[in-house]
Amino acid sequence: MKMIHLDAFDLGIAAILVLLNAGISIYLGLRLHRQVLWAAFRMVVQLLLVGWLLRLVFAASSPWITIAVIALMITAAAREVAVRPARRLKGWQAFQLSTVVVSTTGIGTVLLALLTAIRPSPWYDPHYAIPLMGIVLGSILNSASLGLDVFFTGISGARASIEGRLALGATSREALMPHIRNAIRSGLIPIVNQMSAAGIITLPGIMTGQLLAGMDPIDAVKYQILLMFLLTGGSALAACGAVYMAAAAISDKRHRLRLDRLAKRLK
């Protein structure tokens, strides 16, 4: 199957749908047309810049350049995990927590795929390492940030009941465990829903791209199954790691609840 190359005219035709959305917003008074157009413009610029950068990185095929790009991706993802929750730890604690979770789960998951299932030569080949890290970080980011948001919101609203359990002799872990479980469960719901819908309700984006590029459907399915397994494992580790570290951060050695370590609620 011959790969179809897109030009500016092809993309311009597709952009008509974005203009249609803006027109609907103006007609119905939704006041979203500026946001839609600006988001579309930013998306085009950002993706073009990423495309040119990746072309240079792929051509260089240097392990140090690949590591630098991955480190930048991890830093950006860690920042998103730190700032997304409505409530978060004060100061650098939030970023430290998110950096540990994102870096360990992201690097561990991608290395597992590169050294076992995919086995590119060399193993750090940016054609594989960077796209894998990108999709894994996206899933980790969602699970970790959602888990932290549910956890911090939950314990803030249940302060009296948690401190009541502590007063009755429960350890901080025992008192926080219902909220830990609920937060981890919430962090895993998106990836579970994604797995459940894959193949029957929707074709995942990676698989769709491979099919459009001419890959055999069975091979595309195999890659998608591998990716879903990686994303599920990475998401679970990220959600668990983030929530358990957060639970340790808002309690002390005397098993007291330390909500004073949380920043003020974001409006």
C-alpha positions as protocol buffer text, in pm:
chain_id: "A"
residue {
  index: 1
  type: MET
  ca { x: 0 y: 0 z: 0 }
}
residue {
  index: 2
  type: LYS
  ca { x: 140 y: 337 z: -101 }
}
residue {
  index: 3
  type: MET
  ca { x: 168 y: 597 z: 173 }
}
residue {
  index: 4
  type: ILE
  ca { x: -37 y: 910 z: 102 }
}
residue {
  index: 5
  type: HIS
  ca { x: 146 y: 1237 z: 166 }
}
residue {
  index: 6
  type: LEU
  ca { x: -55 y: 1538 z: 277 }
}
residue {
  index: 7
  type: ASP
  ca { x: 15 y: 1892 z: 160 }
}
residue {
  index: 8
  type: ALA
  ca { x: -98 y: 2232 z: 285 }
}
residue {
  index: 9
  type: PHE
  ca { x: -409 y: 2226 z: 65 }
}
residue {
  index: 10
  type: ASP
  ca { x: -524 y: 1895 z: 220 }
}
residue {
  index: 11
  type: LEU
  ca { x: -482 y: 2034 z: 571 }
}
residue {
  index: 12
  type: GLY
  ca { x: -660 y: 2353 z: 469 }
}
residue {
  index: 13
  type: ILE
  ca { x: -966 y: 2155 z: 360 }
}
residue {
  index: 14
  type: ALA
  ca { x: -977 y: 1981 z: 699 }
}
residue {
  index: 15
  type: ALA
  ca { x: -940 y: 2321 z: 871 }
}
residue {
  index: 16
  type: ILE
  ca { x: -1281 y: 2416 z: 729 }
}
residue {
  index: 17
  type: LEU
  ca { x: -1432 y: 2202 z: 1006 }
}
residue {
  index: 18
  type: VAL
  ca { x: -1256 y: 2417 z: 1267 }
}
residue {
  index: 19
  type: LEU
  ca { x: -1395 y: 2730 z: 1103 }
}
residue {
  index: 20
  type: LEU
  ca { x: -1737 y: 2563 z: 1107 }
}
residue {
  index: 21
  type: ASN
  ca { x: -1705 y: 2514 z: 1484 }
}
residue {
  index: 22
  type: ALA
  ca { x: -1616 y: 2881 z: 1525 }
}
residue {
  index: 23
  type: GLY
  ca { x: -1914 y: 2979 z: 1312 }
}
residue {
  index: 24
  type: ILE
  ca { x: -2149 y: 2767 z: 1522 }
}
residue {
  index: 25
  type: SER
  ca { x: -2012 y: 2933 z: 1836 }
}
residue {
  index: 26
  type: ILE
  ca { x: -2078 y: 3279 z: 1693 }
}
residue {
  index: 27
  type: TYR
  ca { x: -2426 y: 3189 z: 1571 }
}
residue {
  index: 28
  type: LEU
  ca { x: -2532 y: 3032 z: 1903 }
}
residue {
  index: 29
  type: GLY
  ca { x: -2355 y: 3289 z: 2119 }
}
residue {
  index: 30
  type: LEU
  ca { x: -2134 y: 3028 z: 2287 }
}
residue {
  index: 31
  type: ARG
  ca { x: -1838 y: 3268 z: 2307 }
}
residue {
  index: 32
  type: LEU
  ca { x: -1597 y: 2987 z: 2225 }
}
residue {
  index: 33
  type: HIS
  ca { x: -1492 y: 3089 z: 1874 }
}
residue {
  index: 34
  type: ARG
  ca { x: -1180 y: 3274 z: 1985 }
}
residue {
  index: 35
  type: GLN
  ca { x: -1069 y: 2985 z: 2205 }
}
residue {
  index: 36
  type: VAL
  ca { x: -1132 y: 2736 z: 1924 }
}
residue {
  index: 37
  type: LEU
  ca { x: -936 y: 2935 z: 1667 }
}
residue {
  index: 38
  type: TRP
  ca { x: -652 y: 3012 z: 1906 }
}
residue {
  index: 39
  type: ALA
  ca { x: -628 y: 2649 z: 2018 }
}
residue {
  index: 40
  type: ALA
  ca { x: -620 y: 2535 z: 1655 }
}
residue {
  index: 41
  type: PHE
  ca { x: -346 y: 2786 z: 1571 }
}
residue {
  index: 42
  type: ARG
  ca { x: -138 y: 2686 z: 1874 }
}
residue {
  index: 43
  type: MET
  ca { x: -181 y: 2318 z: 1790 }
}
residue {
  index: 44
  type: VAL
  ca { x: -57 y: 2367 z: 1433 }
}
residue {
  index: 45
  type: VAL
  ca { x: 246 y: 2572 z: 1541 }
}
residue {
  index: 46
  type: GLN
  ca { x: 337 y: 2336 z: 1823 }
}
residue {
  index: 47
  type: LEU
  ca { x: 311 y: 2023 z: 1612 }
}
residue {
  index: 48
  type: LEU
  ca { x: 511 y: 2175 z: 1327 }
}
residue {
  index: 49
  type: LEU
  ca { x: 786 y: 2274 z: 1570 }
}
residue {
  index: 50
  type: VAL
  ca { x: 784 y: 1925 z: 1720 }
}
residue {
  index: 51
  type: GLY
  ca { x: 797 y: 1772 z: 1373 }
}
residue {
  index: 52
  type: TRP
  ca { x: 1102 y: 1977 z: 1273 }
}
residue {
  index: 53
  type: LEU
  ca { x: 1271 y: 1902 z: 1606 }
}
residue {
  index: 54
  type: LEU
  ca { x: 1210 y: 1529 z: 1574 }
}
residue {
  index: 55
  type: ARG
  ca { x: 1342 y: 1531 z: 1218 }
}
residue {
  index: 56
  type: LEU
  ca { x: 1671 y: 1674 z: 1350 }
}
residue {
  index: 57
  type: VAL
  ca { x: 1680 y: 1435 z: 1646 }
}
residue {
  index: 58
  type: PHE
  ca { x: 1611 y: 1132 z: 1427 }
}
residue {
  index: 59
  type: ALA
  ca { x: 1882 y: 1238 z: 1182 }
}
residue {
  index: 60
  type: ALA
  ca { x: 2138 y: 1281 z: 1461 }
}
residue {
  index: 61
  type: SER
  ca { x: 2052 y: 945 z: 1623 }
}
residue {
  index: 62
  type: SER
  ca { x: 2260 y: 1043 z: 1927 }
}
residue {
  index: 63
  type: PRO
  ca { x: 2191 y: 883 z: 2266 }
}
residue {
  index: 64
  type: TRP
  ca { x: 2271 y: 1211 z: 2442 }
}
residue {
  index: 65
  type: ILE
  ca { x: 2031 y: 1413 z: 2230 }
}
residue {
  index: 66
  type: THR
  ca { x: 1764 y: 1147 z: 2281 }
}
residue {
  index: 67
  type: ILE
  ca { x: 1819 y: 1157 z: 2657 }
}
residue {
  index: 68
  type: ALA
  ca { x: 1800 y: 1538 z: 2657 }
}
residue {
  index: 69
  type: VAL
  ca { x: 1468 y: 1535 z: 2469 }
}
residue {
  index: 70
  type: ILE
  ca { x: 1324 y: 1269 z: 2702 }
}
residue {
  index: 71
  type: ALA
  ca { x: 1442 y: 1466 z: 3007 }
}
residue {
  index: 72
  type: LEU
  ca { x: 1262 y: 1774 z: 2872 }
}
residue {
  index: 73
  type: MET
  ca { x: 946 y: 1569 z: 2816 }
}
residue {
  index: 74
  type: ILE
  ca { x: 961 y: 1427 z: 3170 }
}
residue {
  index: 75
  type: THR
  ca { x: 1012 y: 1775 z: 3319 }
}
residue {
  index: 76
  type: ALA
  ca { x: 710 y: 1912 z: 3133 }
}
residue {
  index: 77
  type: ALA
  ca { x: 493 y: 1615 z: 3235 }
}
residue {
  index: 78
  type: ALA
  ca { x: 606 y: 1642 z: 3599 }
}
residue {
  index: 79
  type: ARG
  ca { x: 511 y: 2008 z: 3606 }
}
residue {
  index: 80
  type: GLU
  ca { x: 164 y: 1927 z: 3472 }
}
residue {
  index: 81
  type: VAL
  ca { x: 112 y: 1658 z: 3737 }
}
residue {
  index: 82
  type: ALA
  ca { x: 220 y: 1905 z: 4005 }
}
residue {
  index: 83
  type: VAL
  ca { x: -6 y: 2195 z: 3904 }
}
residue {
  index: 84
  type: ARG
  ca { x: -322 y: 2023 z: 3777 }
}
residue {
  index: 85
  type: PRO
  ca { x: -484 y: 1920 z: 4110 }
}
residue {
  index: 86
  type: ALA
  ca { x: -713 y: 2181 z: 4265 }
}
residue {
  index: 87
  type: ARG
  ca { x: -519 y: 2134 z: 4590 }
}
residue {
  index: 88
  type: ARG
  ca { x: -152 y: 2041 z: 4605 }
}
residue {
  index: 89
  type: LEU
  ca { x: 150 y: 2035 z: 4832 }
}
residue {
  index: 90
  type: LYS
  ca { x: 318 y: 2364 z: 4908 }
}
residue {
  index: 91
  type: GLY
  ca { x: 634 y: 2484 z: 4739 }
}
residue {
  index: 92
  type: TRP
  ca { x: 871 y: 2241 z: 4571 }
}
residue {
  index: 93
  type: GLN
  ca { x: 718 y: 1936 z: 4741 }
}
residue {
  index: 94
  type: ALA
  ca { x: 456 y: 1903 z: 4471 }
}
residue {
  index: 95
  type: PHE
  ca { x: 715 y: 1914 z: 4193 }
}
residue {
  index: 96
  type: GLN
  ca { x: 948 y: 1675 z: 4376 }
}
residue {
  index: 97
  type: LEU
  ca { x: 668 y: 1423 z: 4419 }
}
residue {
  index: 98
  type: SER
  ca { x: 558 y: 1447 z: 4057 }
}
residue {
  index: 99
  type: THR
  ca { x: 916 y: 1429 z: 3925 }
}
residue {
  index: 100
  type: VAL
  ca { x: 988 y: 1108 z: 4115 }
}
residue {
  index: 101
  type: VAL
  ca { x: 662 y: 946 z: 4003 }
}
residue {
  index: 102
  type: VAL
  ca { x: 678 y: 1054 z: 3639 }
}
residue {
  index: 103
  type: SER
  ca { x: 1047 y: 977 z: 3587 }
}
residue {
  index: 104
  type: THR
  ca { x: 1053 y: 636 z: 3753 }
}
residue {
  index: 105
  type: THR
  ca { x: 733 y: 503 z: 3599 }
}
residue {
  index: 106
  type: GLY
  ca { x: 795 y: 658 z: 3257 }
}
residue {
  index: 107
  type: ILE
  ca { x: 1155 y: 545 z: 3220 }
}
residue {
  index: 108
  type: GLY
  ca { x: 1083 y: 202 z: 3368 }
}
residue {
  index: 109
  type: THR
  ca { x: 788 y: 137 z: 3138 }
}
residue {
  index: 110
  type: VAL
  ca { x: 967 y: 252 z: 2823 }
}
residue {
  index: 111
  type: LEU
  ca { x: 1285 y: 60 z: 2903 }
}
residue {
  index: 112
  type: LEU
  ca { x: 1079 y: -255 z: 2955 }
}
residue {
  index: 113
  type: ALA
  ca { x: 931 y: -216 z: 2607 }
}
residue {
  index: 114
  type: LEU
  ca { x: 1261 y: -127 z: 2437 }
}
residue {
  index: 115
  type: LEU
  ca { x: 1466 y: -406 z: 2595 }
}
residue {
  index: 116
  type: THR
  ca { x: 1208 y: -687 z: 2567 }
}
residue {
  index: 117
  type: ALA
  ca { x: 924 y: -657 z: 2314 }
}
residue {
  index: 118
  type: ILE
  ca { x: 1049 y: -404 z: 2058 }
}
residue {
  index: 119
  type: ARG
  ca { x: 1430 y: -445 z: 2081 }
}
residue {
  index: 120
  type: PRO
  ca { x: 1542 y: -176 z: 1833 }
}
residue {
  index: 121
  type: SER
  ca { x: 1905 y: -151 z: 1729 }
}
residue {
  index: 122
  type: PRO
  ca { x: 2047 y: 50 z: 1894 }
}
residue {
  index: 123
  type: TRP
  ca { x: 1813 y: 23 z: 2190 }
}
residue {
  index: 124
  type: TYR
  ca { x: 1800 y: 402 z: 2232 }
}
residue {
  index: 125
  type: ASP
  ca { x: 1689 y: 460 z: 1871 }
}
residue {
  index: 126
  type: PRO
  ca { x: 1493 y: 789 z: 1891 }
}
residue {
  index: 127
  type: HIS
  ca { x: 1243 y: 662 z: 1632 }
}
residue {
  index: 128
  type: TYR
  ca { x: 1115 y: 430 z: 1906 }
}
residue {
  index: 129
  type: ALA
  ca { x: 1225 y: 578 z: 2239 }
}
residue {
  index: 130
  type: ILE
  ca { x: 1078 y: 927 z: 2197 }
}
residue {
  index: 131
  type: PRO
  ca { x: 731 y: 832 z: 2062 }
}
residue {
  index: 132
  type: LEU
  ca { x: 700 y: 560 z: 2327 }
}
residue {
  index: 133
  type: MET
  ca { x: 794 y: 802 z: 2603 }
}
residue {
  index: 134
  type: GLY
  ca { x: 547 y: 1057 z: 2470 }
}
residue {
  index: 135
  type: ILE
  ca { x: 246 y: 827 z: 2475 }
}
residue {
  index: 136
  type: VAL
  ca { x: 344 y: 670 z: 2809 }
}
residue {
  index: 137
  type: LEU
  ca { x: 389 y: 1012 z: 2972 }
}
residue {
  index: 138
  type: GLY
  ca { x: 46 y: 1120 z: 2853 }
}
residue {
  index: 139
  type: SER
  ca { x: -120 y: 827 z: 3027 }
}
residue {
  index: 140
  type: ILE
  ca { x: 94 y: 863 z: 3341 }
}
residue {
  index: 141
  type: LEU
  ca { x: 15 y: 1233 z: 3359 }
}
residue {
  index: 142
  type: ASN
  ca { x: -360 y: 1175 z: 3350 }
}
residue {
  index: 143
  type: SER
  ca { x: -362 y: 896 z: 3608 }
}
residue {
  index: 144
  type: ALA
  ca { x: -125 y: 1063 z: 3853 }
}
residue {
  index: 145
  type: SER
  ca { x: -286 y: 1407 z: 3838 }
}
residue {
  index: 146
  type: LEU
  ca { x: -639 y: 1268 z: 3865 }
}
residue {
  index: 147
  type: GLY
  ca { x: -540 y: 1046 z: 4158 }
}
residue {
  index: 148
  type: LEU
  ca { x: -377 y: 1338 z: 4341 }
}
residue {
  index: 149
  type: ASP
  ca { x: -673 y: 1566 z: 4278 }
}
residue {
  index: 150
  type: VAL
  ca { x: -923 y: 1313 z: 4415 }
}
residue {
  index: 151
  type: PHE
  ca { x: -700 y: 1232 z: 4713 }
}
residue {
  index: 152
  type: PHE
  ca { x: -630 y: 1589 z: 4825 }
}
residue {
  index: 153
  type: THR
  ca { x: -991 y: 1696 z: 4770 }
}
residue {
  index: 154
  type: GLY
  ca { x: -1118 y: 1392 z: 4959 }
}
residue {
  index: 155
  type: ILE
  ca { x: -902 y: 1433 z: 5267 }
}
residue {
  index: 156
  type: SER
  ca { x: -970 y: 1806 z: 5281 }
}
residue {
  index: 157
  type: GLY
  ca { x: -1343 y: 1742 z: 5296 }
}
residue {
  index: 158
  type: ALA
  ca { x: -1314 y: 1453 z: 5542 }
}
residue {
  index: 159
  type: ARG
  ca { x: -1075 y: 1609 z: 5791 }
}
residue {
  index: 160
  type: ALA
  ca { x: -1303 y: 1555 z: 6091 }
}
residue {
  index: 161
  type: SER
  ca { x: -1360 y: 1186 z: 6023 }
}
residue {
  index: 162
  type: ILE
  ca { x: -990 y: 1122 z: 5956 }
}
residue {
  index: 163
  type: GLU
  ca { x: -882 y: 1296 z: 6274 }
}
residue {
  index: 164
  type: GLY
  ca { x: -1153 y: 1104 z: 6461 }
}
residue {
  index: 165
  type: ARG
  ca { x: -1000 y: 775 z: 6348 }
}
residue {
  index: 166
  type: LEU
  ca { x: -656 y: 896 z: 6447 }
}
residue {
  index: 167
  type: ALA
  ca { x: -786 y: 994 z: 6791 }
}
residue {
  index: 168
  type: LEU
  ca { x: -925 y: 643 z: 6835 }
}
residue {
  index: 169
  type: GLY
  ca { x: -580 y: 493 z: 6775 }
}
residue {
  index: 170
  type: ALA
  ca { x: -568 y: 433 z: 6402 }
}
residue {
  index: 171
  type: THR
  ca { x: -241 y: 494 z: 6223 }
}
residue {
  index: 172
  type: SER
  ca { x: -227 y: 762 z: 5958 }
}
residue {
  index: 173
  type: ARG
  ca { x: -219 y: 496 z: 5689 }
}
residue {
  index: 174
  type: GLU
  ca { x: -527 y: 320 z: 5830 }
}
residue {
  index: 175
  type: ALA
  ca { x: -716 y: 649 z: 5857 }
}
residue {
  index: 176
  type: LEU
  ca { x: -626 y: 754 z: 5504 }
}
residue {
  index: 177
  type: MET
  ca { x: -669 y: 416 z: 5336 }
}
residue {
  index: 178
  type: PRO
  ca { x: -1031 y: 469 z: 5214 }
}
residue {
  index: 179
  type: HIS
  ca { x: -921 y: 791 z: 5044 }
}
residue {
  index: 180
  type: ILE
  ca { x: -608 y: 625 z: 4904 }
}
residue {
  index: 181
  type: ARG
  ca { x: -815 y: 348 z: 4747 }
}
residue {
  index: 182
  type: ASN
  ca { x: -1070 y: 590 z: 4605 }
}
residue {
  index: 183
  type: ALA
  ca { x: -800 y: 813 z: 4456 }
}
residue {
  index: 184
  type: ILE
  ca { x: -612 y: 525 z: 4293 }
}
residue {
  index: 185
  type: ARG
  ca { x: -936 y: 383 z: 4156 }
}
residue {
  index: 186
  type: SER
  ca { x: -1024 y: 723 z: 4007 }
}
residue {
  index: 187
  type: GLY
  ca { x: -680 y: 750 z: 3850 }
}
residue {
  index: 188
  type: LEU
  ca { x: -722 y: 415 z: 3676 }
}
residue {
  index: 189
  type: ILE
  ca { x: -1074 y: 470 z: 3540 }
}
residue {
  index: 190
  type: PRO
  ca { x: -962 y: 652 z: 3220 }
}
residue {
  index: 191
  type: ILE
  ca { x: -720 y: 378 z: 3110 }
}
residue {
  index: 192
  type: VAL
  ca { x: -972 y: 105 z: 3194 }
}
residue {
  index: 193
  type: ASN
  ca { x: -1234 y: 283 z: 2985 }
}
residue {
  index: 194
  type: GLN
  ca { x: -982 y: 322 z: 2704 }
}
residue {
  index: 195
  type: MET
  ca { x: -906 y: -50 z: 2704 }
}
residue {
  index: 196
  type: SER
  ca { x: -1274 y: -142 z: 2718 }
}
residue {
  index: 197
  type: ALA
  ca { x: -1360 y: 76 z: 2418 }
}
residue {
  index: 198
  type: ALA
  ca { x: -1060 y: -18 z: 2203 }
}
residue {
  index: 199
  type: GLY
  ca { x: -1154 y: -214 z: 1893 }
}
residue {
  index: 200
  type: ILE
  ca { x: -1532 y: -221 z: 1943 }
}
residue {
  index: 201
  type: ILE
  ca { x: -1629 y: 142 z: 2001 }
}
residue {
  index: 202
  type: THR
  ca { x: -1321 y: 315 z: 1865 }
}
residue {
  index: 203
  type: LEU
  ca { x: -992 y: 253 z: 1689 }
}
residue {
  index: 204
  type: PRO
  ca { x: -708 y: 394 z: 1904 }
}
residue {
  index: 205
  type: GLY
  ca { x: -510 y: 682 z: 1758 }
}
residue {
  index: 206
  type: ILE
  ca { x: -182 y: 493 z: 1723 }
}
residue {
  index: 207
  type: MET
  ca { x: -347 y: 204 z: 1542 }
}
residue {
  index: 208
  type: THR
  ca { x: -535 y: 442 z: 1312 }
}
residue {
  index: 209
  type: GLY
  ca { x: -213 y: 619 z: 1222 }
}
residue {
  index: 210
  type: GLN
  ca { x: -39 y: 290 z: 1143 }
}
residue {
  index: 211
  type: LEU
  ca { x: -328 y: 177 z: 923 }
}
residue {
  index: 212
  type: LEU
  ca { x: -325 y: 507 z: 735 }
}
residue {
  index: 213
  type: ALA
  ca { x: 50 y: 463 z: 689 }
}
residue {
  index: 214
  type: GLY
  ca { x: -8 y: 126 z: 521 }
}
residue {
  index: 215
  type: MET
  ca { x: 78 y: -121 z: 799 }
}
residue {
  index: 216
  type: ASP
  ca { x: -87 y: -462 z: 795 }
}
residue {
  index: 217
  type: PRO
  ca { x: -394 y: -455 z: 1026 }
}
residue {
  index: 218
  type: ILE
  ca { x: -278 y: -753 z: 1235 }
}
residue {
  index: 219
  type: ASP
  ca { x: 64 y: -596 z: 1292 }
}
residue {
  index: 220
  type: ALA
  ca { x: -105 y: -267 z: 1385 }
}
residue {
  index: 221
  type: VAL
  ca { x: -328 y: -453 z: 1631 }
}
residue {
  index: 222
  type: LYS
  ca { x: -26 y: -622 z: 1792 }
}
residue {
  index: 223
  type: TYR
  ca { x: 146 y: -288 z: 1844 }
}
residue {
  index: 224
  type: GLN
  ca { x: -172 y: -139 z: 1988 }
}
residue {
  index: 225
  type: ILE
  ca { x: -216 y: -427 z: 2233 }
}
residue {
  index: 226
  type: LEU
  ca { x: 145 y: -385 z: 2345 }
}
residue {
  index: 227
  type: LEU
  ca { x: 94 y: -12 z: 2394 }
}
residue {
  index: 228
  type: MET
  ca { x: -228 y: -61 z: 2591 }
}
residue {
  index: 229
  type: PHE
  ca { x: -55 y: -306 z: 2824 }
}
residue {
  index: 230
  type: LEU
  ca { x: 232 y: -60 z: 2874 }
}
residue {
  index: 231
  type: LEU
  ca { x: -6 y: 229 z: 2936 }
}
residue {
  index: 232
  type: THR
  ca { x: -211 y: 30 z: 3184 }
}
residue {
  index: 233
  type: GLY
  ca { x: 95 y: -75 z: 3381 }
}
residue {
  index: 234
  type: GLY
  ca { x: 247 y: 272 z: 3376 }
}
residue {
  index: 235
  type: SER
  ca { x: -81 y: 434 z: 3479 }
}
residue {
  index: 236
  type: ALA
  ca { x: -129 y: 196 z: 3771 }
}
residue {
  index: 237
  type: LEU
  ca { x: 225 y: 251 z: 3897 }
}
residue {
  index: 238
  type: ALA
  ca { x: 192 y: 628 z: 3859 }
}
residue {
  index: 239
  type: ALA
  ca { x: -143 y: 648 z: 4037 }
}
residue {
  index: 240
  type: CYS
  ca { x: -28 y: 425 z: 4324 }
}
residue {
  index: 241
  type: GLY
  ca { x: 308 y: 598 z: 4360 }
}
residue {
  index: 242
  type: ALA
  ca { x: 163 y: 949 z: 4350 }
}
residue {
  index: 243
  type: VAL
  ca { x: -117 y: 882 z: 4598 }
}
residue {
  index: 244
  type: TYR
  ca { x: 97 y: 687 z: 4846 }
}
residue {
  index: 245
  type: MET
  ca { x: 368 y: 954 z: 4838 }
}
residue {
  index: 246
  type: ALA
  ca { x: 102 y: 1221 z: 4887 }
}
residue {
  index: 247
  type: ALA
  ca { x: -38 y: 1030 z: 5185 }
}
residue {
  index: 248
  type: ALA
  ca { x: 308 y: 1017 z: 5340 }
}
residue {
  index: 249
  type: ALA
  ca { x: 358 y: 1388 z: 5275 }
}
residue {
  index: 250
  type: ILE
  ca { x: 43 y: 1503 z: 5458 }
}
residue {
  index: 251
  type: SER
  ca { x: 109 y: 1295 z: 5770 }
}
residue {
  index: 252
  type: ASP
  ca { x: 404 y: 1285 z: 6008 }
}
residue {
  index: 253
  type: LYS
  ca { x: 583 y: 1036 z: 6235 }
}
residue {
  index: 254
  type: ARG
  ca { x: 333 y: 1107 z: 6514 }
}
residue {
  index: 255
  type: HIS
  ca { x: 47 y: 1003 z: 6282 }
}
residue {
  index: 256
  type: ARG
  ca { x: -102 y: 1350 z: 6263 }
}
residue {
  index: 257
  type: LEU
  ca { x: -293 y: 1483 z: 5964 }
}
residue {
  index: 258
  type: ARG
  ca { x: -92 y: 1777 z: 5826 }
}
residue {
  index: 259
  type: LEU
  ca { x: -327 y: 1963 z: 5596 }
}
residue {
  index: 260
  type: ASP
  ca { x: -118 y: 2273 z: 5667 }
}
residue {
  index: 261
  type: ARG
  ca { x: 126 y: 2128 z: 5413 }
}
residue {
  index: 262
  type: LEU
  ca { x: -130 y: 2182 z: 5137 }
}
residue {
  index: 263
  type: ALA
  ca { x: -145 y: 2504 z: 4939 }
}
residue {
  index: 264
  type: LYS
  ca { x: -467 y: 2703 z: 4937 }
}
residue {
  index: 265
  type: ARG
  ca { x: -744 y: 2575 z: 4711 }
}
residue {
  index: 266
  type: LEU
  ca { x: -720 y: 2699 z: 4355 }
}
residue {
  index: 267
  type: LYS
  ca { x: -1018 y: 2899 z: 4231 }
}
